[in-house]
Amino acid sequence: MEALTLRQLLEAVGGTLLGEGADLDTVFTDVCTDSRKMTAGSLFIPLEGERFDGHAFIHTALEAGAVGCLTARERESYLPGKFYVKVRSTQRALRDLARYYKSQFPIPFVAVTGSVGKTTTKDMAAAVLSVRYRVLKTDGNFNNAIGLPLTLLRLDHSHEICVVEMGMDHAGEIDYLSELVEPDVALITNIGDSHIENLGSREAIFQAKCEIFRHLKENGLAILNGDDPMLATLRGKLPQRTVFVGKEEGMEYTAMNVVSDGATHLSCTVRTPKTQFLADIPALGAHMVYPTLMAAALAEYFGMGADEITQGIQAFLPTKMRMNVIRCRGDIVILNDAYNANPQSMRAAAAVLSDARGRRKVAVVGDMKELGPSSASFHRAVGGYFAQAGVDHLIAIGDLARFMAEGAREMGLEQADYYPSLEAAQQALLRELRSGVTILVKASRSMAFEKIVDYLLANVPN
């Protein structure tokens, strides 16, 4: 972040200065919402949630080096030499500050949303664009009403393009975020069942994702997955220029001759309106053609050629716990896809595991959250995916995961076992740590299946 003054902060958030003696030329060089991570010269923004209130840590943050803070209420006392700015809502003020700060950077902004593959697409887009441009991208999963403003506040004048990820679990959130970003380019990966418990239907999810178009610039570009039946209905309906990517005929950007080695990468021929080239993608799963095609469309929009695009694709690195391939001693492979899960990403993961030809294939899978009244049927269907994918053993862990085991057995997989917890599954996991095995680990974020990955790694035989 580049320096801002207290005077600029007051202008940005429309706050009221509390206490006495504050110098309007006081400078802050960082914004922090966690008092435990405070650095000298920071502005502390205390956030409020159902189970916490950052206002309790204002004094601690200021003593740790913050030069000042925002606050939604007056204080009983004020530390000398520190400034306090009163606002109606600290979360809203964070957004207002990010909007003010962003306005100082006349660069293009790219926004990525969708039900599945947002982070992978963001990472692929940034990897390709970085061949020519200095790119700021969302770190990890900083894609919500707190994380996105904090991402924008990392901008500096060396950046030439900013690529952000936008998540949601309720209607109106994409509208809130895209109003802040005002993207020049909008990418939507697909429409799935994530958060259907909150939104009620896939149609409602579609409408919520389409909120991004209210704030896409008039001369901007929409890049959409044309193989998604709902997104395909947008052809010819948006005022902004729109291009579609996919495997089907009629797409502006398409992938042909998709081949996976089942171990490290897949390749395909990418055809664009301008050229055709061979892409070597250092990741697993045929679904990886979609982020690749979206990145190609984005790169051509910004004037890049085939050589630059292929170089960027080869430089792609997935975010942690997004189908990370871990090769262990004794010819044991662990696919760490533990960050999150929903029916669509589970189907893609089953396909990846299926590609592990000539190996014993084990799926360690857990609950998928926020799927509403149809949750049991979604989980049964996922179990069926793995049975059809030819896995040798499905280990289902969690309250809802028993339906996965049931679904797998119904589709003919004899070795489909259910365990209520990691502790209960430990012996089954240990028995699978053998030469020639590929073990997939995947569940919703709240299941914390990275603990299973850690357990497996700690018990790999010498």
Beta strands, then each sheet from edge to edge (+ up, - down):
strand 1: 4-5
strand 2: 16-18
strand 3: 27-28
strand 4: 30-32
strand 5: 42-44
strand 6: 68-71
strand 7: 83-86
strand 8: 109-113
strand 9: 135-137
strand 10: 161-165
strand 11: 185-188
strand 12: 221-225
strand 13: 241-246
strand 14: 253-260
strand 15: 266-271
strand 16: 276-281
strand 17: 324-328
strand 18: 332-336
strand 19: 360-366
strand 20: 393-397
strand 21: 416-419
strand 22: 437-442
sheet 1: 1+ 3-
sheet 2: 2+ 7- 6- 5- 4-
sheet 3: 9+ 10+ 8+ 11+ 12+ 13+ 14+ 15- 16+
sheet 4: 17+ 18- 22- 19- 20- 21-
end
